[in-house]
Every structure is written in C-alpha cells, then in structure tokens.
Amino acid sequence: MDDNLRIWRSFRMGKLMDLIVLDTRNYDRSITTLGWNNDYIDLIADDASRSLMGSHQENWFYRQLSESADRGATWRIIGNQIIFSRIIESFGINGDNWNGYTANRNRTLKHLYDNNIGNNIFLAGDSHQNWVSDLVWLGEKEYDEATGAGGLGVEFAGTAVSSTGVRKPLNGTDADARARLAQSPVLQWQDGYYRGYFVMSVGKDQIETRFFGSPSVATRNAYDLPLANFTVVAGDNRLARPVAGGSVESGSLRGGEVDHTNLTLNTETGLWEYVGFNQISPAPNGQCLCIVSAGRDEMTTD
C-alpha cells in the first residue's frame, strides 16, 4: 500500500515525550473478526503473518520506539484505536483488538524488552468502556500483579463521551468488571457503566491520569463525576501502588475498594452535588427516561 491513506505519524516534544500515533484499523490490516467469522479468527490469531498495521508501518513503529529511547525522551506515548493488553472476557478473547493479532503484539513487546525501552504509555478507545492495565508480556516475562514488577509501562483505555455503552444497571457492570479482573492479571481497573473521558498530565517525573464520567448521556447536562485517578512514576514501568490510591467510584479495582459516592461537579454552577440518574444512556426507541435526583447537602468548590 502507498502512503495516500497514511495517518500514522509521530511528534517529538522536547526531551519530555514522543507521541507515536498508529493506524490499527485500516492501513494494511489483516482480516479481523466480523461476527460471522469469529471461530476462524480464533484459529488464526497466533499466526505469525498476521499484522494490525502491515510491515511498512510496523517497522516504522519499532524505529520510532528505538529512536525515542536513543535520543533520551522520558516517555513514549503510543496512541492507537484498540486495546493492547491481554484481557480475557467471559466469552474468551476479543479478536477485534490486539488479542486477535498475538504475533504482532509479541513482536512489539519483544522489541521493547530486547532493547530495554521503558516508560511506555499505550492509549486506546474503541470498546466503549474504561480499562487500566500494567503493560506486560504475559507468559514470557515474570510479572507480579500485586506490585506491578516486571512491566514496561501502562495502558489507559477510555470510553467515548456520548456513545451508548453496556445496557446494564451499575451493579451488573461492577460484577462484569470483577470477573474480568479475576481472569486478567494485568488488568488493574475496569468500568463499563459510565461514558466519559480521561485527562493525562505528563511531567518529567510522573504521569497523572484522571478519569471522569457523566451520570447520564441520555440528555444534555453539565455534570462531571470523578471516577478514578492514577499515577505512573518515571522509571517504575507500572501503575503506582496502591492503584488509584486504593479507591474508585465504580467498576472493580485490584487491591482496592469501590465507593459509589455520586459526588458530582456541576460545571455550570461550580457546585458539588450528590446526583443520580435512573438511566445512563438513551432508550433504544430514542426516548429519554432520565430524572435527576439530588440527595445529600450540596458542597461548594474551593
């Protein structure tokens, strides 16, 4: 393929970081799961010839990682469309992400480990859920899920701001998250209920990532609910422990607790309120059944 369809590129930001943006959706990608061919994708997922990005982009990617480390950039931020980490679902693996291209993921991890390239942060979307994992080559390198020792970085994957997601109540998505953590040792936090975004602040010594959700995307509203905060210290190549400070708003957190506070910032008034909605997403027929309910006393911001 020629470069007329190329969107993959990189940006150097002093010695602080390199932002490496991949195309893992379209450019020279081997066949993916389309629903009707799931069994076939499961059979060929480990095939060495399969690539998410084609040999041209893949070799460019490895050169970017090496050049970034060689020039002394502290961080390598890799933006791609799909989840990199090995996550096990109730049905097995999702062949539409890096799990369906095991050899490509192994080549990436081998390049990082063989060249001692650390401080890698993978960013992903696509799944309409929140996922935070240590970046690890499971089965090849030793890894301690309690401490994070053995990793090469961290992956942050988020939702879209307004898309629909899992149509389950909060206790149902929390149960799903607990099951995923039980089956996936690299996974440290998962939440499938809230739509939202995350903000990542990159510094020389550490990265701070804050996840936010909306109590409901069925109607336009000004509410912003803090979900979880994470720290990655430069050189540690893992999430700082206790992960998320030991507590998150929803989902499931390895080694920590879930506290459904509903303490939400009204970005129009600057007030913190205990807010609840009876529906997170629009109903299938397009109607909205959202009703705001406020509970405890309002709290003002500083």
C-alpha positions in Angstrom: 0.0 0.0 0.0 1.2 3.5 -0.7 1.1 6.4 1.8 -2.0 8.1 0.4 -4.0 6.5 3.2 -1.4 7.2 5.9 -2.5 8.7 9.2 0.3 7.2 11.4 2.8 9.7 12.5 4.9 10.9 15.4 5.6 14.1 17.3 8.7 15.0 19.4 8.0 17.2 22.4 11.5 18.1 23.6 13.1 15.5 25.9 9.8 15.0 27.7 8.0 12.7 25.4 7.4 11.3 21.9 3.7 10.9 20.8 3.5 8.0 18.4 0.1 7.6 16.6 -0.7 4.3 14.9 -3.4 3.2 12.5 -4.6 -0.1 13.8 -7.9 0.0 12.0 -7.4 0.4 8.3 -3.9 0.5 6.9 -2.8 -2.9 5.6 -4.6 -4.7 8.4 -5.0 -8.5 8.3 -8.6 -9.7 8.4 -10.4 -9.1 11.7 -13.5 -10.6 13.3 -16.8 -9.6 11.6 -19.1 -11.7 13.7 -19.7 -14.5 11.3 -16.0 -15.4 11.2 -15.2 -15.4 14.9 -14.3 -19.1 15.1 -11.9 -18.6 12.1 -10.2 -15.6 13.7 -9.7 -17.6 16.9 -7.9 -20.3 14.9 -5.5 -17.9 13.2 -5.0 -15.3 16.0 -1.5 -16.6 16.7 -0.4 -16.8 13.0 3.0 -15.1 12.7 1.9 -13.4 9.4 -1.0 -11.5 10.9 -0.4 -7.8 11.4 -2.6 -5.0 12.6 -0.7 -2.4 10.6 1.3 -4.0 7.8 5.0 -4.5 7.6 5.7 -0.9 6.5 4.0 0.8 9.4 5.1 -1.9 11.9 8.8 -1.4 11.1 8.4 2.3 11.3 6.8 1.9 14.7 9.7 -0.1 16.1 12.2 2.5 14.7 10.2 5.3 16.4 10.4 3.5 19.7 14.1 3.0 19.5 14.9 6.5 18.2 12.8 7.9 21.1 14.8 6.0 23.7 18.1 6.7 22.0 17.5 10.5 22.0 16.7 10.4 25.7 13.0 11.2 25.7 11.5 10.3 29.1 8.1 9.0 27.8 6.8 7.2 24.8 3.0 7.8 24.4 1.5 5.4 21.9 -1.9 6.3 20.6 -3.9 3.6 18.9 -7.5 2.7 18.3 -7.8 -0.7 20.2 -6.9 -2.3 23.5 -3.3 -3.7 23.5 -3.3 -5.7 26.8 -4.3 -9.3 27.1 -7.8 -9.2 28.5 -9.9 -12.3 29.0 -13.7 -11.8 28.6 -16.5 -14.3 29.7 -16.5 -15.5 26.1 -12.7 -15.7 25.7 -10.7 -13.1 23.8 -11.9 -10.3 21.6 -10.4 -10.9 18.2 -11.0 -7.4 17.0 -8.3 -5.9 19.2 -4.6 -6.9 19.7 -5.8 -10.2 21.1 -6.6 -11.2 17.6 -3.1 -10.4 16.4 -1.0 -12.1 19.1 2.2 -12.3 16.9 2.1 -8.6 16.2 1.7 -7.8 19.9 4.5 -10.3 20.8 6.8 -8.6 18.2 6.1 -5.2 19.8 6.8 -6.5 23.3 9.9 -8.3 22.2 11.3 -5.1 20.7 10.6 -3.2 23.9 12.1 -5.8 26.2 15.1 -6.7 24.0 16.0 -3.0 23.7 15.3 -2.2 27.3 12.8 0.5 26.3 10.6 1.5 29.3 8.3 4.4 30.2 5.7 3.3 27.6 2.1 4.5 27.8 -0.4 3.0 25.5 -3.7 4.9 24.9 -6.8 3.2 23.4 -10.5 3.6 22.8 -13.0 1.5 20.8 -14.5 -0.7 23.5 -16.9 2.0 25.0 -15.5 1.0 28.4 -12.7 2.0 30.8 -9.6 -0.2 31.2 -6.3 0.4 33.0 -3.6 -2.2 32.9 0.1 -2.7 33.5 1.9 -3.2 30.2 3.4 -6.8 30.4 4.4 -9.7 28.2 2.5 -12.4 30.0 3.9 -15.9 29.7 7.3 -14.7 28.6 8.4 -12.3 31.4 7.8 -12.5 35.2 5.1 -10.2 36.5 3.8 -9.6 40.0 0.2 -8.3 39.7 0.3 -7.0 43.3 3.4 -4.8 42.9 3.5 -4.4 39.1 7.1 -5.5 38.9 8.1 -6.9 35.5 6.2 -4.4 33.4 7.3 -2.0 30.7 4.6 0.7 31.2 0.9 1.2 31.4 -2.2 1.2 29.2 -5.1 3.6 29.6 -8.2 2.9 27.6 -11.3 5.0 27.7 -14.9 5.4 26.5 -16.4 7.9 24.1 -18.0 10.9 25.7 -21.6 10.4 24.5 -21.8 7.0 22.9 -24.1 4.3 24.3 -22.4 1.5 26.3 -23.4 -1.5 28.3 -27.1 -1.6 28.9 -27.0 -2.9 32.4 -27.5 -1.4 35.9 -24.5 -0.3 37.9 -24.3 -3.5 40.0 -24.3 -5.5 36.8 -21.4 -3.7 35.2 -19.5 -3.8 38.5 -19.9 -7.6 38.6 -18.7 -7.9 35.0 -15.6 -5.8 35.9 -14.8 -8.1 38.9 -15.0 -11.1 36.6 -12.6 -9.5 34.1 -10.1 -8.7 36.8 -10.2 -12.2 38.1 -9.3 -13.6 34.6 -6.8 -10.9 33.5 -3.8 -10.4 35.9 -2.6 -7.3 34.1 -5.9 -5.5 34.4 -6.0 -3.2 37.4 -9.2 -1.2 37.0 -12.2 -1.7 34.7 -15.6 0.0 34.5 -18.3 -0.5 31.9 -21.0 1.8 33.2 -20.0 5.4 32.7 -19.5 7.3 29.5 -16.8 10.0 29.7 -13.2 10.9 29.1 -9.8 10.9 30.8 -7.1 13.7 31.2 -3.5 12.7 31.3 -0.9 15.2 32.6 2.7 14.3 31.6 5.6 15.5 33.6 9.3 14.6 33.7 8.9 12.7 37.0 5.5 11.2 36.7 2.2 11.0 34.7 -1.1 11.7 36.4 -4.3 10.3 34.7 -7.8 11.2 35.8 -10.9 9.5 34.6 -14.3 11.3 34.5 -17.8 10.1 33.7 -21.2 11.6 33.1 -24.1 10.4 35.4 -26.1 10.2 32.1 -25.6 10.9 28.4 -29.3 10.5 27.7 -29.8 14.2 28.0 -27.5 17.2 27.8 -26.2 18.1 31.3 -23.3 19.8 33.0 -22.4 17.0 35.4 -18.9 15.7 35.7 -18.3 12.7 38.0 -14.7 11.8 39.0 -14.2 8.1 38.6 -10.5 7.2 39.3 -7.0 8.8 39.5 -3.8 7.0 38.5 -0.1 7.8 38.8 2.8 6.4 36.9 6.3 7.3 38.2 9.0 7.6 35.6 11.2 4.5 35.6 8.8 2.3 37.5 7.1 1.0 34.4 3.9 0.2 36.3 0.9 1.9 38.0 1.8 3.4 41.4 0.6 1.3 44.3 -1.9 1.3 45.8 -3.6 1.6 42.4 -5.8 4.6 42.1 -5.0 5.4 45.8 -7.0 2.4 46.8 -10.4 3.6 45.9 -12.5 4.3 42.7 -16.1 5.4 42.0 -17.2 2.4 40.1 -16.2 -0.9 38.4 -13.6 -3.1 40.0 -10.2 -2.2 41.4 -7.5 -4.7 42.1 -6.4 -4.5 45.7 -8.8 -1.6 46.4 -12.4 -0.7 47.0 -15.3 0.8 45.0 -17.2 3.6 46.7 -20.3 4.8 44.8 -20.4 8.4 46.2 -22.3 10.0 43.2 -20.4 13.2 44.3 -20.6 15.2 41.0 -19.4 18.6 39.8 -21.9 20.8 38.2 -19.6 22.5 35.7 -22.1 25.4 35.1 -22.6 26.4 38.8 -19.3 25.1 40.3 -21.2 23.2 42.9 -20.6 19.6 44.0 -23.8 17.7 44.3 -24.9 14.1 45.1 -26.5 13.4 41.8 -28.2 10.2 40.5 -29.9 9.3 37.2 -32.1 6.4 36.6 -30.7 5.8 33.1 -27.1 6.2 31.8 -27.9 6.0 28.0 -30.8 6.9 25.7 -33.5 4.2 25.5 -33.5 2.1 22.3 -36.5 3.9 20.9 -34.8 7.2 21.3 -36.9 8.4 24.2 -35.3 9.6 27.4 -36.4 8.4 30.8 -33.8 10.5 32.8 -34.8 12.1 36.0 -32.2 13.9 38.2 -32.4 13.2 41.9 -30.3 15.1 44.4 -29.6 13.6 47.8 -27.3 15.0 50.5 -26.4 18.6 51.1 -24.7 20.5 48.3 -21.0 21.2 48.6 -19.2 24.2 47.1 -15.8 24.1 45.4 -12.8 25.9 46.8 
